[in-house]
Amino acid sequence: MMRKHASSCLIVMMLLALLLSACTEVSRSGDPTATPESFFPATANVTQSPLLPINPTPTPNLVNPNPVRITELEYLQEDTNLLIMAKLFNSLGDAILRDVQLEVLALDATGNRLAQQRTSFRYLFPNETTSLVQEFELNSGLVITDVEVRVVDGLIDRQLKYQQPLTIQNTSAFRVGNDYNVTGWLSNADPFTYTQVLLNAVAYNASGQIVGGGQAKFDFVPEEDQVGFSIPVNSRRGEEVDHVDVSPWITSYSASLEGGNWWNALGTQEWNFAIDQYNQITGGAVLKNDTDQILTETFVVLTVSDENNRVCFASNSYYDVIWPEESVIYAVAPSRLPDSCQGRKVDLVVVPGELGQFPADFNPLLASQAAFSDQDTVNVSVVNNLNASISKARVYVIIRDSTDQIVGGGYGTTELIRSGSSLSVAVPVAYLGNQEELSITAFATLPADVEFGQ
């Protein structure tokens, strides 16, 4: 299947129109025989007396300075939650720093280590600055007075001809309670889909002081494409976030997937999203497994942006299982957009899952009797045709108007459904139009963590 990527215009009380996007290719060549040099040249082993300190004061190395410079470092502690934010700069203009290993430390007033974490990322490009955010959950009563970020290892590579493939555009910060949601676009210029990309967000006030931060993982960044992201960011109480820097990391857990026929495994047969009178995003899609095998962990990214291309809303989720040749419904739970961001366009990206296995060889669930129970709820009857109880099910609803276009939808989960029985589930929905002129389609499926019993 081809990758399913589409965009549409989104106007309050109006339906959406299709839009496609693409990015440019970046060179990824290098000399495979070249040997990168280490940040820290090897030294002879020294036998130490047992009386020497375990961590003696290091001797400054002025001949081989560390190529990674810490340009900013700040922390934020609220009760037991600790955030450490830093900026790291590659001082070399002719080399990529590879496999950078960091140690993040939090200390009390007497210098005791109260929190410690190792972290790493794959590349720091020539003269590039990247953000680091590390979160700790402390024991109650502990107070941090100092933090450190140490570069403990890495390689200097002057041969690899590779450019930063991941870039961030149009970041915005929207207040949610005492904190913020940071949104923006994550673009990938490479002809590879990257997995397990880490996003680090550092928040600043109008004076340029660090006042908060947050971190989020993006499981799939499609090749030569862009996706919207949303990162919860904690901020210092009483501070107003003026702007945010977001840095993407290709980590040691990341993989690069070449394009190919695997994109053809899944088709998007129909989709539409809209914004209702309460400024909520709603709608859905019909997806079809075009293979004769089970697809697991299909990844769906939905992004809503305004007329200035600011991201108002971004969500990503897994569709855990789609059986061979099965058509399924995908829908989002109605979600309110920020009042200051009026959605005009929507972007839907579907990354097909893996061909795999699932405990059930077929979908044992049937959704029926879908009907409005009030203005914002649809009741759905879900029948379990398996000879065993099912711990829970996912239920998706799409709502169509008289022209058969999708104008709304919703999503919900059930409680345990016993073998050969049915259960009614209330699904929150949002939609455009009058109920009398609308029709409802419901679909039930199994989540990855479902449990079967007698």
QUIWO-V390005 format. One record per pair of residues at least 12 apart in sequence whose C-alpha atoms are under 8 Angstrom apart, sorted by the first residue. I is the first residue (numbers start at 1). J is the second residue. Records with the same first field share a line. If there is no record, write none. Layout:
I: J / J
//
This chain:
1: 261 / 262 / 263 / 264 / 265 / 266 / 267 / 290
2: 261 / 262 / 263 / 264 / 265 / 266 / 267
3: 263 / 264 / 266 / 349 / 350 / 351 / 352
4: 266 / 267 / 268 / 348 / 349 / 350 / 351
5: 20 / 21 / 347 / 348 / 349 / 350
6: 18 / 19 / 20 / 21 / 347 / 348 / 349
7: 19 / 20 / 21 / 345 / 346 / 347 / 348
8: 345 / 346 / 347
9: 344 / 345 / 346
10: 273 / 274 / 275 / 343 / 344 / 345 / 346
11: 274 / 275 / 343 / 344 / 345
12: 274 / 275 / 276 / 277 / 279 / 343 / 344
13: 274 / 275 / 276 / 277 / 432
14: 274 / 275
15: 272 / 273 / 274 / 407
16: 272 / 273 / 274 / 345 / 346
19: 347
21: 225 / 226
22: 224 / 225 / 226
23: 187 / 188 / 189 / 224 / 225 / 226
24: 189 / 190 / 224
25: 189 / 190 / 191 / 224
26: 162 / 163 / 165 / 189 / 190 / 191
27: 161 / 162 / 163
28: 160 / 161 / 162 / 163
29: 160 / 161 / 162
30: 159 / 160 / 161 / 162
31: 159 / 160
34: 159
35: 157
36: 155 / 156 / 157 / 158 / 159
37: 155 / 156 / 157
38: 153 / 154 / 155 / 156
39: 66 / 67 / 153 / 154 / 155 / 156
40: 64 / 66 / 153
41: 64
67: 90 / 91 / 92
68: 88 / 89 / 90 / 91 / 151
69: 88 / 89 / 90 / 91
70: 86 / 87 / 88 / 89 / 149
71: 86 / 87 / 88 / 89
72: 85 / 86 / 87 / 88
73: 85 / 86 / 87
74: 86 / 147 / 210
75: 147 / 212
76: 211 / 212 / 235 / 236
77: 144
79: 140 / 141
80: 137 / 138 / 139 / 140 / 141 / 142
81: 135 / 136 / 137 / 138
82: 135 / 136 / 137 / 138
83: 133 / 134 / 135 / 136 / 212 / 213 / 214
84: 132 / 133 / 134 / 135 / 147 / 213
85: 131 / 132 / 133 / 134 / 202 / 210 / 212 / 213
86: 131 / 132 / 133 / 149 / 202
87: 129 / 130 / 131 / 132
88: 129 / 130 / 131 / 132
89: 127 / 128 / 129 / 130
90: 124 / 125 / 126 / 127 / 128 / 129
91: 126 / 127
92: 126 / 127
93: 126 / 127
94: 126 / 158
95: 125 / 126 / 156 / 157 / 158 / 159
96: 123 / 124 / 125 / 126 / 156 / 157 / 158 / 160
97: 123 / 124 / 125 / 126 / 154 / 155 / 156 / 157
98: 121 / 122 / 123 / 124 / 154 / 155 / 156 / 157
99: 120 / 121 / 122 / 123 / 153 / 154 / 155 / 252
100: 120 / 121 / 122 / 123 / 124 / 151 / 152 / 153 / 154 / 155
101: 118 / 119 / 120 / 121 / 151 / 152 / 153 / 154
102: 118 / 119 / 120 / 149 / 150 / 151 / 152 / 153
103: 116 / 117 / 118 / 119 / 149 / 150 / 151 / 152
104: 116 / 117 / 118 / 119 / 134 / 147 / 148 / 149 / 150
105: 117 / 147 / 148 / 149
106: 144 / 145 / 146 / 147 / 148
107: 144 / 145 / 146 / 147
108: 142 / 143 / 144 / 145 / 146
109: 144 / 145 / 146
114: 138 / 142 / 144
115: 136 / 138
120: 251 / 252
121: 249 / 250 / 251 / 252
122: 249 / 250 / 251 / 252
123: 249 / 250
125: 163 / 164
130: 247
131: 200 / 201 / 202 / 245 / 246 / 247
132: 200 / 201 / 202 / 247
133: 200 / 201 / 202 / 213 / 214 / 215
134: 215
165: 187 / 188 / 189 / 190
166: 186 / 187 / 188 / 189 / 248
167: 186 / 187 / 188 / 247 / 248
168: 184 / 185 / 186 / 187 / 246 / 247 / 248
169: 184 / 185 / 186 / 187
170: 183 / 184 / 185 / 309 / 310 / 311
171: 183 / 184 / 185 / 243 / 244 / 245 / 246 / 310 / 311
172: 184 / 243 / 244 / 310 / 311
173: 241 / 242 / 243 / 244
174: 338
178: 235 / 237
179: 232 / 233 / 234 / 235
180: 232 / 233 / 234 / 235
181: 230 / 231 / 232 / 233
182: 201 / 230 / 231 / 232 / 233 / 244
183: 228 / 229 / 230 / 231 / 310 / 311 / 312 / 313 / 314
184: 228 / 229 / 230 / 310 / 311
185: 226 / 227 / 228 / 229 / 311
186: 221 / 226 / 227 / 228 / 229
187: 221 / 224 / 225 / 226 / 227
188: 221 / 222 / 223 / 224 / 225 / 226
189: 223 / 224 / 225
190: 223 / 224
191: 223 / 224 / 258 / 259
192: 222 / 223 / 224 / 256 / 257 / 258 / 259
193: 220 / 221 / 222 / 223 / 256 / 257 / 258 / 259
194: 219 / 220 / 221 / 222 / 223 / 250 / 254 / 255 / 256 / 257
195: 218 / 219 / 220 / 221 / 253 / 254 / 255 / 256 / 257
196: 217 / 218 / 219 / 220 / 250 / 251 / 253 / 254 / 255
197: 217 / 218 / 219 / 220 / 221 / 248 / 249 / 250 / 251 / 254
198: 215 / 216 / 217 / 218 / 248 / 249 / 250 / 251
199: 215 / 216 / 217 / 218 / 246 / 247 / 248 / 249
200: 213 / 214 / 215 / 216 / 246 / 247 / 248 / 249
201: 213 / 214 / 215 / 231 / 233 / 244 / 245 / 246 / 247
202: 214 / 244 / 245 / 246
203: 233 / 235 / 241 / 242 / 243 / 244 / 245
204: 241 / 242 / 243 / 244
205: 239 / 240 / 241 / 242 / 243
206: 240 / 241 / 242 / 243
211: 235 / 236 / 239 / 241
212: 233 / 234 / 235 / 236
213: 233 / 234 / 235
214: 231 / 232 / 233 / 234
215: 231 / 232 / 233
216: 231 / 232
220: 299 / 351
222: 351
223: 259
227: 301 / 303 / 347 / 349
228: 301 / 302 / 303 / 304 / 311 / 313 / 314 / 315
229: 303 / 311 / 313 / 314 / 315
230: 313 / 314 / 315
262: 352
263: 351 / 352
264: 290 / 352
265: 289 / 290 / 291 / 352
266: 287 / 288 / 289 / 290 / 291 / 352
267: 287 / 288 / 289 / 290
268: 285 / 286 / 287 / 288
269: 285 / 286 / 287 / 288
270: 285 / 286 / 287
271: 283 / 284 / 285 / 286 / 406
272: 284 / 285 / 405 / 406 / 407
273: 346 / 406 / 407 / 408
274: 407 / 408 / 431 / 432
275: 343 / 431 / 432
276: 430 / 431 / 432
277: 432
278: 336
279: 336 / 337 / 339 / 342
280: 334 / 335 / 336 / 337 / 430
281: 334 / 335 / 336 / 337 / 430
282: 331 / 332 / 333 / 334 / 335 / 407 / 408 / 409 / 410 / 429 / 430 / 431
283: 331 / 332 / 398 / 399 / 406 / 407 / 408 / 409 / 410 / 430 / 431
284: 329 / 330 / 331 / 332 / 397 / 398 / 406 / 408 / 409 / 410
285: 329 / 330 / 331 / 398
286: 327 / 328 / 329 / 330
287: 327 / 328 / 329 / 330
288: 325 / 326 / 327 / 328
289: 322 / 323 / 324 / 325 / 326 / 327
290: 324 / 325 / 326
291: 324 / 325
292: 324 / 325
293: 323 / 324 / 355 / 356
294: 321 / 322 / 323 / 324 / 355 / 356 / 357 / 358
295: 320 / 321 / 322 / 323 / 324 / 352 / 353 / 354 / 355 / 356 / 357
296: 319 / 320 / 321 / 322 / 353 / 354 / 355 / 356 / 357 / 358
297: 318 / 319 / 320 / 321 / 352 / 353 / 354
298: 318 / 319 / 320 / 321 / 350 / 351 / 352 / 353 / 354
299: 316 / 317 / 318 / 319 / 350 / 351 / 352 / 353
300: 316 / 317 / 318 / 319 / 348 / 349 / 350 / 351
301: 314 / 315 / 316 / 317 / 347 / 348 / 349 / 350
302: 314 / 315 / 316 / 346 / 347 / 348 / 349
303: 315 / 346 / 347 / 348
304: 343 / 344 / 345 / 346 / 347
305: 341 / 342 / 343 / 344 / 345 / 346
306: 341 / 342 / 343 / 344 / 345
307: 342 / 343 / 344 / 345
310: 341
312: 337 / 338 / 341 / 342 / 343
313: 337
319: 447
320: 446 / 447 / 448
321: 358 / 445 / 446 / 447 / 448
323: 361 / 362 / 363
328: 443
329: 396 / 397 / 398 / 442 / 443
330: 396 / 397
331: 396 / 397 / 398 / 409 / 410 / 411
332: 409 / 410 / 411
333: 409 / 410 / 411 / 412 / 428 / 429
334: 409 / 410 / 428 / 429 / 430
363: 445 / 446
364: 384 / 385 / 386
365: 382 / 383 / 384 / 385 / 386 / 444 / 445
366: 382 / 383 / 384 / 385 / 443 / 444
367: 380 / 381 / 382 / 383 / 395 / 442 / 443 / 444
368: 380 / 381 / 382 / 442
369: 381
370: 440 / 441 / 442
371: 440
372: 435
376: 428 / 429 / 430
377: 426 / 427 / 428 / 429
378: 426 / 427 / 428 / 429
379: 424 / 425 / 426 / 427
380: 424 / 425 / 426 / 427 / 442
381: 422 / 423 / 424 / 425
382: 422 / 423 / 424 / 425 / 444
383: 417 / 420 / 421 / 422 / 423
384: 417 / 418 / 419 / 420 / 421 / 422
385: 419 / 420 / 421
386: 419 / 420
387: 419 / 420 / 454
388: 418 / 419 / 420 / 452 / 453 / 454
389: 416 / 417 / 418 / 419 / 452 / 453 / 454
390: 416 / 417 / 418 / 419 / 450 / 451 / 452 / 453
391: 415 / 416 / 417 / 450 / 451 / 452 / 453
392: 413 / 414 / 415 / 416 / 417 / 446 / 447 / 450 / 451
393: 413 / 414 / 415 / 416 / 444 / 445 / 446 / 447 / 450
394: 411 / 412 / 413 / 414 / 444 / 445 / 446 / 447
395: 411 / 412 / 413 / 414 / 427 / 442 / 443 / 444 / 445
396: 409 / 410 / 411 / 412 / 442 / 443 / 444
397: 409 / 410 / 411 / 427 / 429 / 440 / 441 / 442 / 443
398: 410 / 440 / 441 / 442
399: 431 / 438 / 439 / 440 / 441
400: 438 / 439 / 440
401: 433 / 437 / 438 / 439
402: 437 / 438 / 439
407: 431 / 432 / 433
408: 429 / 430 / 431 / 432
409: 429 / 430 / 431
410: 427 / 428 / 429 / 430
411: 427 / 428 / 429
412: 425 / 426 / 427 / 428
413: 425 / 427
419: 454
//
